[in-house]
Amino acid sequence: MTLASVRADVVVIGAGPAGSAAAAYLGAAGHDVLVLERTPDTVDTARVGAEVVSPRAVAELEALGLTESDTDDWHRTSGVRFVGGGMRLALPWSDVDGRPRHGFVRSRAALESSLCGYAVSRGAQFRRGVEVSGLTTDDAGRITGVTADGLTVEATVVIDASGVPGLGQSAGESASGVAVTAEFESPRHTDDHLETWLELTDSEGKRLPGHGWIVGDGQGRVTVGVGALADDTRATPEACAMVLRQWLTALPVNWHLSAATMTGPMAGARLGTGRATRPVHENGLLRIGDTGRVADAFTGEGFAAALASGRLAAHVVHRALAHEGAAEREGELAAYTALVGRAFGRRRALGRVGAKLIDRPWATHLATTWGLPREGLMKFALARLTTPNHTEVETCVTTSTMGRVTRAAAYSGTERGVDQ
């Protein structure tokens, strides 16, 4: 089947986590869904390394319908290790609202391939190597489809999940955080904690901007990253890459992070943490995931929010497609704005304040010297950082696949000591 012969109920632009989640929900609900992805295969060279799947994201995956058999070969994490001020503190994932108390780490390529495959199994169609260049509209200005490689694909609803900056937007339209990652072969790849460095230094002890993280994938490699998350950051991927190079020289030798163990070039990208300059709903189009700027503004995590926004979008699209009239459909789609606000608004506002603070050296120093030694305070902070998005809507699919959230066994004990 060629694109010229396709008219879908829904066209999704982008096969990342948000796009695949929305496609899976809508495909399972019986709608004709076509996902258009610009990369010719599942390996995007701009997204190397591993993805951290937090407990919030695990809950979203379970709501989507993935079972333990789908994730049994994923590397499981049991908590977060904070490092700074000459100390480290390991905490288990928080027990919040019956949410899973474990996370996962999975290579980005494998994770996105799994989600795409799952969406296909639920009835969605995918076309790779197709770059969407624009939108089509009717006389009333309502979006009626997309143009891709010189062809027009008609759709009742269009979902933009193309990432930052989004279809028709320039990279400078919205300030946002930035992150750079690199991947290494390491004997510590089985570490079951996400290691978060609250302050960075070079090999001579000089303070560096930003914060860092290290996470193992359980398959021989670790991903190391540096990020600057504040909306007003002047950081660029190139500047973050320089910070990462300097920080690597100061990391403990037992990680075995060197040019000899590095598996490929560093990769940098803008994050979906900035303020949206365009509405998340607009004349027959919904913006989800990083395109809708729903990533956590404080931690930079976008995966859980991407899945949640895909779920919310699928809910309103499912309701909209039940109507014959364009005005009635648009009324249903308009509800997406309020759902996104309730799910992410308060967290985004607080996260932006926190991101600005953590980028200030005095605030980081206070967190490491006063906060890190107080285990109870850090447990409280971790619980607040990982609290799930409260959304009133579950999914548009059958009750057997809605809201299935299980609890894994807790990781016992904490770990204290000096940096190692």
N, C-alpha and C positions, 0 to 999 in steps of 0.2 A: 504494500500500500504506500503510495506517495503522499507527501504533504498536500499536494494540490487536490487530492480527493477526500481530504479529512475536514469534517466539521464536527467539533466536539462540544459537549456541554460546557466543559471547563478546559482552558489551556493554562498550564502552569509553566512559568518561565524559570528554569533552574531546577536541577536535580539534587540540590543539597538536602540537608536534614529537614528543613522547613517544607520545601517543595515535595519531597518524597512522603512526608507525614500527611500533608494535605491530600496528596494523590491517593495514598493508601486508604484514608478515611472515606473519601468520595468514591473511589473505586468499589470499596466494600459495600457502599450504600447503593450501588447499581448505576452510577452515573458514568457517562463517557468522558474519560479524563485523558488528556494528552499532555505529557511533560516534554518540553523542549530544552535541551541542554547543549551549550556551545562546545564543551570539550568532547573530543571524539571517543574517549573512554573514561573509565572511572578514576584514572590517575591525573590529578590536577597538580602540576609542578609547583604552583603557588601555595599549596597546602600540604607540606611535608610533615612527617612526624605523627605523633599520637594525639588522639582526642581524649580529654578527660570526661567521662560520663558520670556526673554527680548523682547522688541519690535522688535528687529532683528529676533528673533525666531518666533514671531507671524507672521511676514511677510513670513517667510519660511513655516510655517504651512499653511498659506493661499495659497501660491504657490503650495503646495502639494495637496491642494484641500479640506482641512478641512473648514467647514463653521461655522457660529456663533452657529448653533444648536449643533455642535460637542463640543463646548467649553462653552456653556451657564452655566454649573454648576462648571466651574473652577473659582478659586478665582482671581479676577482682581486686578492688581496693577496700580497705577497712577504715581509713581515716586520713587525717591531714597532719603533717609534721611542720610546725612553724619554726623558723630559724632566724635568729637575730640577736644582737647585743651579747654575743658570746654564749648564747644558750640555745637549746632546742627543746620543743615540747610537742610530743605526739599525742593526738586526741582521736578517739573513734568518731566516725560520723554520728551526728546528733540524732537522738530519738525524737522526731518531730511528727506529730499528727499521724502516727501509724505508717509513715513513709518507710521505704526500704532503708536499712542501715548498712548498705554497701554501695559501692560504685564500681565502675569498670574503667579500663583503659583499652583503647582499640586504635589501631592505625587508622588515620582518616580515610585512606583509600578503601580499606576493608569495611569500615563502618558505613561509609556512604554507599558502597556496593551492596551491603546487606540491606540497607533501607530501600534502595532502588529495587532490589530483587523482591523484597517483601511487598512493595507497592504494586509491582507487576503481578504478584500472586493474588493480590486483592482486586485485580481487574484493570489497573491503570496501564496506559501505553506510554512508552518512552521512545524518543527520537534523539540520538546523540549526533554531535557534529553539526548542529543547527543553531545558528546565532540569530536571535530575535533582534531586529533593527528598529522596530517602531510599532505603534498601535494604530488600529483603524477605528474610525468613529462613524456614527450615523449623522443625519442632519441635525439632530438634537444635541450632538456632542457626546453622546454616550459611547463608551468603548465597546466595540463589537468584535474584536479579534486582534491578531498581530500580523506583522509582516516579518518574514524570515527568509533570508537568502533569495529575495526577489519574489517570493510567493506570499499569498495571503491565506491565513488560517482563521476561519470564523469560529467564534465561541460566544456562548451566552454570558459567561463570566471569565475574566482573566485574573490570574493570581501571579503577582510579581514576587518571585523568590530568588531573584538573580544575585542577591548579595549587595555589598557596598561597592559603588554608590547607588545602584539601582538603575533600571531602564530609564534612559532619557535624562539622567542626572550626571553632573560632573563631580569629580572627586572633591572639589573645593566647596560644594554646596553646603556641606554639614561637617563641622568639626567633630572629630571622634578620636578615640584611643587608637593606639598602634601597638603591634606586637611582632616580635621576630623570634623564630625558633630554629633550632638545629638538632639533628639526630646523630646519636653516637652508639657504637657497640659498647656495651658495658656489662661487667659481671654483676652489677646491682639492678639488672633489669627486672628481677622478681620482687623488688621492694613493693610492699602493699600499701604504702602511704604516698599521697601527693605531697611533695616537699615544697613548701612555700618560703621563700626568703624575703623577709620584710625590709631588709636593707642590703645593699650591694656595695662591695668594695673591690678594688683591683688588688694585684699581688702585693702592693706596697701599703695597703690599708687605706688608700684614698677612697672617700665616699663617691659612689656613682649614683646617677639618677635612676628612678624607676624601681620596679620590684621584679623578682625572678621566681622561677619554678623548675622543678625537675620531676619527671614521672617516668616510670618504667613500663614497658608494654608486655612484659612476661615472655617475650620471644627474642630476647637477645639484645634489645636496644632500649635506650632512654631518650626522651625528648627534653631538651633544655630550652627555656624561653625567657625573654625579657619583655616587659610591657610598660607602657605609660598610658594611663587610662583617663586622665582628666580631660574634659571637653576643651579646655583652653590650652592643652599641651601644644608645644611647638615641636614636639618630637616627630621625627620622620623614620621610616623604616631603615634608612641608611644610618641615622644616628643611633637607633636602637641596636643595630647590628654591631656598631663600634662598642657600645656598652657591653653587649654580650661577649664579644671577643675579650674585653678587659676582665670581665667577671670570671670567665672560664679559667683564667690564669690563677685565680684565687680559690677555686673550689677544691674540696678535699680530694686527695690523689686516689682514694679508693673508688671514686666514680670512673676513673680511667677516661677522662675527657680530654682528647688531644686531637691534633690534626690527623694523626695516624688512625684514630678510631672513628673519626667523623665520616658519616656515610654519604654525604652529599652537601650541596651548597645550603647556606642559610636561606630562609624564606620569610618575608615580611608582608604584613597586610594591615589595612585599616580594619577596625572592629565596628560592629554594629551597636556601639554604645552612645553615639552622639545624639543630639536633638534632631528629630525628624523635621525636614524643611518642607515636606509634602505630606498630605493627609494619608492615613493608612487605608482609607476608603475614598474612592473617587470615581464616580460615573461608571460603575460596572467593573472596577478594578480594585483588588485588595492587595496590600503590601504586607508581607509576612517575613519572619526571620530577621536577618540583618538588614534587609531592605526596609523593614518597618522600624528599625532601630530599637529592637526589643532586648538586645543582649544586656546582661547585668553590668551596670555602669561601674560597680565597685570591684568586682572580681574579673570582669572581662569575659565571663563564661557566656557563650551564646547558644550552646547545643540544647540545653533544657528549654530555654525560651523559644528557640526555633521550633521544637516539637510542639510546645504549648500553643504558639501562634498558629501553626498549621492546623491544630485541632480546633481552635476557635474559628478560624476561617472556614474550615470544612463544615462546621455546624451551621453558620449563617448561609453559606452557599447551598447546602442541602435544603434549608428552608426556602431560600429564594427560588430554587429550581422547581419547587412545587407550584409556583404561580405562572400563569400564562402571560400576564401583563407586565410590561417593562417597569411601570411605576411601582407595582406591588413587589417585584423582585428587588428593585432598588431600595425600597423601604426595609426589606429584610437585610440586605447587605449593609445598610447604614448602621445596623446594630453592632457591627464589628468594632466600630470606633469606641463605643462604650465598653465593650468586653475587654478590649486591649487596655483601656484606661484602668479598669478595675483590676485586671490581672497584673499589670506591670507599672502603672503610673506612680504609686507611692514608692515602690522599690527603686524605680529609676531616679526619682527626685532625691531620695536619701543616698542612693549610690553615687550620684554626681557630686554631692557634698563630700562623701567619704573619699572619692577618688581624688578630689582636689586636695584634701587634707593629707592623704597618704603620699602624694607627690611632694609634700613639703618636708624638708629634712627634720625640722623640729618635731613634727607630728610623728614621723617614723621613729625618731629617737625616743619619744615618749612611749610609743607602743611597745618598743623592744625592751626598754629599761624598766618601765613601770607595769605594763600590761602582761608581757610574756611570762614573768615569774609568778603570776597569779593564775593558777590553773582554772579556778572557778570562773574568773572573768573571761578567760579565753574560751572556755566551754560555752559560756553565754554568747560570746561574740560569734563563735562558729555556728551555733544554733540559729542566730538571727541571719547570718549570711546564707545559710542553706535552707531557710524556711521555704516551702513550696509556694508557688504563685497560687493565690486563692481565686479560683475561677468557678463560676456558677454552672458552667456548661461542661458536660463530659464529652460525648462524641455524638456523631450522627448515625453510628452503626448500631448493631443489635446489642441488647443488654448483656449478652454473654461476653462481649469484648469491652465493656465499659467499666472503667474504674477498678480494674483488677490490680490492687496494690498489696503485695505481700511483704512480710517482714523477715529479713534475714537475721541470723544469729549475730549478736553484738560482738565486736572485737574487744576482748578484755584487756584492761590495763592501759597505762600511759607510759611514756618514755621521757625521761629527763636527762640532761647532761650538757656538756659543752659541745660546741661544734666539732664534728668529726669529718 
